[in-house]
Amino acid sequence: MNDTFLKACRGEKTDYTPVWFMRQAGRYLPEYQKVRGTVTFLELCKRPDLAVEVTLQPIDIFGMDAAILFSDILIPMEAMNLKLEFHEGRGPVFPNPVRDQKGVDNLIVPDPDATMDFVMETIRLLRKELKVPLIGFSGAPFTLATYLIEGGSSKVFLETKKMMYQQPEVYHGLMRKITECTSLYLQAQARAGAQALQIFDSWAGVLAPCDYEEFAMPYVSSIISDLRKVTDVPLIYFANNGSTLIEHTVTVGADVLGLDWRIKIQDAVAKVGNHALQGNLDPIALFLPKDKMRKRIGAIVEGAKDAKGHIFNLGHGIVPQVPPEQVRIAVDAIHELSAR
């Protein structure tokens, strides 16, 4: 087992900087497209044999230092008694948004082992195959709530913020249910064999710091507190577009803080104290010519040298248009330039 990633999460010395990429199993890979062409996206998430296959692809092809479970952050929301659809060009859609107390009351907190057994089976199968650690994950409660309230993706999050400001009791009731569901789901992943857990707060950066502190942060802290009671696997918290939130995110209890590309990593090192960092190459920088990409990667590796621990990653997921060869160049450069 190559445990370099886990060592970096714990702040232990490593021979080089480990690397994995968000959305490393996905549409930029012809191998993924071949599998995806036979099923819908939700079917792919719910077929353990196929989810295992696509999870393993980037590990086998590029030599990543960790695998991340192939799934989607909205799978637990479907299990909460919501209709979930994926539309080409639009992404996830909830045809019946949750915008009032009745909508909240209709939600259930599911037993993850009973309702999402396919996720746990995928984890168990992957642990038999992998020679690198497996990362399980969930969405953060605020990010999940935005999809339920808006009915899908949004640019301005009008309905979400209106609920926060005008119906705070409904909003917090919704967040409590989502938080309980998410906490149980991550605990089940740890029991099934996930060796680290990442909480994705993809939309945290749309909040003012004061709103983040009131309407999002307590729910992340609650999940992490619950996990600490039942597992010692490393916990990663990624608040996208969250450079303005670091003074808050350092307090949620995670071992590792994920960074997007909107902050110099050395500046983040100075702010996070006793935390490992993960990040933070702009995903579109994978289109740079080889020499310029290596220079950009080298600057991030050097900038993170004083961090408690550093896992190299993108500041968000790989975009589908990236040529796979560019990913290979990046991974090889990270390993080479960071070798101690």
C-alpha positions, -999 to +999 in steps of 0.1 A: +000+000+000+013+034-010+003+054+021+020+087+011-013+105+009-024+094+043+009+105+058+006+139+043-030+142+057-016+135+091+013+159+087+040+132+087+071+133+065+068+120+030+093+113+003+074+134-022+042+154-024+012+130-031-013+140-057-049+132-067-073+154-087-109+162-081-130+146-109-100+125-118-124+098-129-145+114-155-154+128-189-119+138-201-109+101-202-118+080-233-119+049-210-146+066-189-166+077-219-166+041-231-182+029-199-205+059-196-218+053-231-236+022-219-255+036-190-270+068-176-250+088-150-272+077-121-270+041-133-232+044-133-232+057-097-255+028-086-236-001-104-208-011-081-190-030-108-189+000-131-182+025-103-152+004-094-140+003-129-141+041-135-126+048-100-096+027-109-090+041-143-070+073-133-050+053-108-040+027-134-033+053-161-016+081-143-003+067-110-023+090-087-015+086-049-052+083-039-085+072-054-118+089-048-150+069-048-169+075-080-203+088-070-222+121-067-228+144-038-266+143-045-271+106-041-280+110-004-305+137-013-324+113-035-325+088-006-341+116+015-373+111-006-365+135-034-368+130-072-334+135-088-327+139-125-296+146-145-302+166-177-275+170-204-264+206-204-282+214-172-267+190-147-287+179-116-324+188-113-348+184-084-382+189-101-399+195-067-377+221-048-379+223-010-390+259-002-414+256+027-420+237+059-441+211+042-412+203+019-389+199+049-414+177+067-416+154+036-379+146+039-367+115+056-333+107+072-324+074+055-305+045+068-274+047+045-267+010+046-302+002+035-308+029+010-273+035-004-259-001-001-245+003-036-221+030-024-209+008+005-205-022-018-184-001-042-161+009-013-157-027-002-149-039-037-124-010-042-105-018-010-098-053-024-084-038-056-065-006-047-029-002-038-035+034-028-058+049-002-095+053-010-113+087-003-150+087+005-169+119+003-201+138+007-214+173-001-215+198+028-250+207+041-251+242+027-240+231-008-266+203-007-293+226+005-287+250-024-296+222-049-328+213-030-339+249-026-330+261-061-341+229-078-306+226-094-276+247-100-277+284-096-256+316-102-271+339-077-287+315-052-317+338-048-341+312-034-315+299-009-306+333+005-342+344+006-350+314+027-320+320+050-331+356+055-369+354+054-376+319+067-347+311+090-366+285+109-374+266+078-339+269+065-323+256+098-348+228+099-338+217+064-301+220+074-306+198+105-321+170+084-294+172+057-267+173+084-280+142+101-283+124+068-248+134+057-232+125+091-247+090+090-237+086+053-201+094+060-200+072+091-212+043+069-185+050+043-159+048+070-173+015+083-173+002+047-136+009+044-130+045+032-096+056+045-102+093+043-133+114+039-137+147+020-166+171+025-172+192-006-186+227+001-188+237-036-209+268-030-196+281+003-179+310-014-212+326-024-217+335+013-205+366+031-182+355+060-209+365+086-235+344+067-211+314+064-205+316+102-243+315+109-258+295+081-232+269+070-202+264+093-220+250+124-234+221+103-200+211+089-185+213+124-214+190+137-206+163+110-169+164+118-176+162+155-198+131+149-172+115+128-145+120+154-165+099+178-165+068+156-134+070+133-099+083+131-096+085+093-083+119+080-110+144+073-107+169+045-129+200+041-130+218+008-147+252+007-146+263-030-140+300-036-133+301+002-102+323+005-123+349+024-135+322+048-102+307+060-104+323+095-137+303+099-128+271+080-098+265+102-122+260+131-145+233+117-122+205+129-109+190+097-074+176+094-069+190+059-082+222+043-087+221+005-079+253-014-090+267-047-065+287-069-077+321-058-051+323-030-013+319-030-006+287-012+021+303+010-004+329+021-028+300+031+001+283+050+005+314+071-032+314+080-041+278+087-018+269+116-018+232+125-036+220+093-024+201+063-033+217+029-047+203-003-044+222-036-043+244-055-036+245-092-062+262-114-078+233-134-074+253-166-037+256-160-036+220-173-038+235-207-005+253-202+025+243-224+046+217-206+074+240-194+050+266-181+029+240-163+059+226-147+069+261-135+035+267-121+035+233-103+070+239-089+058+273-075+030+256-056+052+228-043+077+254-031+050+276-016+037+247+004+070+236+018+063+250+053+028+235+056+022+208+082+014+185+052+006+191+015-015+170-009-013+184-045-047+188-061-065+211-085-085+241-071-116+224-085-124+194-108-108+185-141-128+199-170-139+175-197-119+192-224-084+185-209-063+162-230-053+131-208-017+136-218-017+169-200-028+152-168+001+127-172+026+156-176+012+173-144+013+141-122+048+132-134+060+168-127+045+169-092+062+136-083+095+147-098+097+183-085+086+174-050+110+144-045+130+150-013 
